[in-house]
Amino acid sequence: MKEKRFEDALQELEAIVKRLESGELALEESLKIFEEGVALSRYCFQKLEEAEKRVSILVKDESSLKRVPFETGEDDHTEGD
């Protein structure tokens, strides 16, 4: 997949989901854009993993790596987090 901004890929993925949820597409068209959505989903996941690794590297505590969870500002924690 061509290199693109994470935000652009996510926006494209959201548009695909809306089109699929509309139920107005023919089967072949649905399969085609579903495949595009899967590729975009994998791309976004890869970008998120890369960002997580960069954050982990940047948050060092002397000689050991200290992992600090990224706070999103949302209060959606489940028990056991």
C-alpha positions, 0 to 999 in steps of 0.5 A: 500500500502506498505510504499515506497519513494515518488519519487519511487512511482511517478516514478512507476506512470509515467511508468504506464501512459506511458504504458497506453498512448502507446495503446498497452495493452489489455483491462484487462491489461490496467484496472489492471495497471490503478487500480495500478496507482490510488492507487499510485496517492492516495499514492503520494497525501497523502505523499504530504499532510503530507509534507505540514502539516510538513512544516506548523508546522515548519514555526511558527511565535511566537504563531500563525501558519504562512502558507508560500507557498512552492516555486518550482522555476517554474514560472507557477503562474496563476492570482489570486494566 
